[in-house]
């Protein structure tokens, strides 16, 4: 689930890990999308969709 953001040096073509994004509670998160960065790289935001469900176990039904 973690999303890795790479910083690309256009002169050398080398890519280095800049940040790894993971929601605080990753339960039910499938994808992270719409990542936005400020030009200086000090701030960022991202969106994600959480899909939670419940499972019920029932005994004794006829």
C-alpha positions as CSV (number, residue, x, y, z in Angstrom):
1,X,0.0,0.0,0.0
2,X,2.8,2.5,0.6
3,X,3.2,4.9,-2.4
4,X,6.8,5.8,-3.2
5,X,7.5,9.2,-4.7
6,X,10.8,9.5,-6.5
7,X,12.8,12.7,-7.2
8,X,14.3,12.7,-10.7
9,X,17.5,14.5,-11.5
10,X,17.0,15.5,-15.1
11,X,20.7,16.1,-15.7
12,X,21.8,12.6,-14.7
13,X,18.6,10.6,-15.1
14,X,18.9,9.2,-11.6
15,X,15.8,8.7,-9.5
16,X,16.0,8.8,-5.7
17,X,13.3,8.1,-3.1
18,X,11.9,11.4,-1.8
19,X,8.9,10.3,0.3
20,X,6.8,7.3,1.1
21,X,3.1,8.1,1.6
22,X,0.9,5.9,3.7
23,X,-2.4,7.0,5.4
24,X,-2.3,6.9,9.2
25,X,-4.8,4.1,9.2
26,X,-4.3,2.0,6.0
27,X,-7.1,-0.4,6.7
28,X,-9.3,-0.7,3.6
29,X,-7.2,1.7,1.5
30,X,-6.7,0.3,-2.0
31,X,-5.1,3.2,-4.0
32,X,-3.6,6.6,-3.3
33,X,-4.2,9.1,-6.1
34,X,-4.2,12.8,-7.0
35,X,-0.9,13.6,-5.3
36,X,-0.1,17.3,-5.3
37,X,3.2,18.9,-4.4
38,X,4.2,22.5,-3.8
39,X,7.0,23.8,-6.1
40,X,9.5,23.9,-3.2
41,X,8.6,20.4,-2.0
42,X,7.8,21.3,1.6
43,X,4.1,20.4,1.4
44,X,2.0,17.8,-0.3
45,X,-1.5,16.3,-0.2
46,X,-3.1,13.2,-1.6
47,X,-6.5,11.5,-1.8
48,X,-7.4,7.9,-1.2
49,X,-10.5,5.7,-1.1
50,X,-11.3,3.6,1.9
51,X,-13.5,0.5,1.4
52,X,-14.6,-1.1,4.7
53,X,-17.0,-3.9,5.2
54,X,-18.2,-6.2,8.0
55,X,-18.4,-10.0,8.2
56,X,-21.0,-11.6,10.4
57,X,-21.0,-15.2,11.6
58,X,-24.4,-16.6,12.5
59,X,-24.8,-20.0,14.1
60,X,-28.0,-22.0,14.6
61,X,-30.0,-20.9,11.5
62,X,-32.5,-23.5,10.0
